Amino acid sequence: MTETSTTPPIADRLLDVCGLKCPMPILRTKKALAAMASGEVLEILVTDPAAREDFAAFARQTGHVLLHVQDGDAQWAIYLRCK
């Protein structure tokens, strides 16, 4: 599920998976979301160029909501709301 906004939301938790390649960012995100309450927002910092598509698919498959993707030169911030 996607609710992309133009500005990043306020995150309840931060997960830094920079330097990791698929599937590790998704696996670490899944573990972090399992420890969060419904409605909380997780900010994930990633460097894997495939992350944008990977997290969009992850949100569709799991019911978590992709809120925002903040593009950077070599790092991206992805915001998910826990279902």
C-alpha positions as CSV (number, residue, x, y, z in Angstrom):
1,M,0.0,0.0,0.0
2,T,1.3,3.5,-0.8
3,E,0.4,6.9,0.5
4,T,3.3,8.9,-0.9
5,S,3.6,12.5,0.4
6,T,5.8,15.4,-0.7
7,T,7.4,15.9,2.7
8,P,8.9,13.2,5.0
9,P,6.8,12.3,8.0
10,I,8.0,12.3,11.6
11,A,9.6,8.9,12.3
12,D,9.1,7.0,15.6
13,R,12.2,4.8,14.9
14,L,15.2,4.9,12.6
15,L,16.8,1.9,10.9
16,D,20.1,2.4,9.1
17,V,20.8,-0.4,6.6
18,C,23.3,1.6,4.5
19,G,25.8,-0.7,2.8
20,L,23.6,-3.7,2.8
21,K,22.2,-5.3,-0.4
22,C,19.0,-7.2,-1.0
23,P,17.5,-9.0,0.8
24,M,19.1,-7.7,4.1
25,P,17.4,-4.3,4.1
26,I,14.0,-5.9,3.8
27,L,14.8,-8.6,6.4
28,R,16.0,-6.0,8.9
29,T,13.0,-3.8,8.2
30,K,10.6,-6.7,8.8
31,K,12.2,-7.4,12.1
32,A,12.1,-3.7,13.2
33,L,8.4,-3.4,12.1
34,A,7.5,-6.5,14.2
35,A,8.7,-4.7,17.3
36,M,6.6,-1.6,16.6
37,A,3.0,-0.7,17.4
38,S,0.4,-0.2,14.7
39,G,0.5,3.3,13.2
40,E,4.1,4.0,14.1
41,V,6.5,5.2,11.4
42,L,9.8,3.7,10.6
43,E,12.5,5.7,8.7
44,I,14.9,3.4,6.8
45,L,18.2,4.7,5.5
46,V,19.4,2.7,2.5
47,T,22.1,2.8,-0.1
48,D,21.0,-0.1,-2.3
49,P,19.7,1.4,-5.6
50,A,17.0,-1.3,-5.9
51,A,15.5,-0.3,-2.5
52,R,12.8,2.0,-3.9
53,E,11.3,-0.9,-5.8
54,D,11.9,-3.5,-3.1
55,F,10.2,-1.5,-0.4
56,A,7.2,-0.6,-2.7
57,A,6.7,-4.3,-3.3
58,F,7.3,-5.1,0.4
59,A,4.5,-2.6,1.4
60,R,2.1,-4.1,-1.2
61,Q,2.7,-7.6,0.0
62,T,2.6,-7.0,3.8
63,G,0.1,-4.3,4.3
64,H,2.5,-1.7,5.7
65,V,2.1,1.7,4.1
66,L,4.9,3.3,2.1
67,L,4.6,7.0,3.1
68,H,7.5,8.7,1.5
69,V,10.8,8.2,-0.3
70,Q,13.4,10.9,0.1
71,D,15.9,10.8,-2.7
72,G,19.6,11.5,-2.2
73,D,22.8,11.2,-4.2
74,A,23.9,7.9,-2.7
75,Q,21.5,7.4,0.1
76,W,17.7,7.3,0.4
77,A,15.3,7.6,3.3
78,I,12.2,5.4,3.1
79,Y,9.3,5.9,5.5
80,L,6.9,3.1,6.3
81,R,3.8,3.1,8.6
82,C,3.4,-0.1,10.5
83,K,0.1,-1.9,9.9
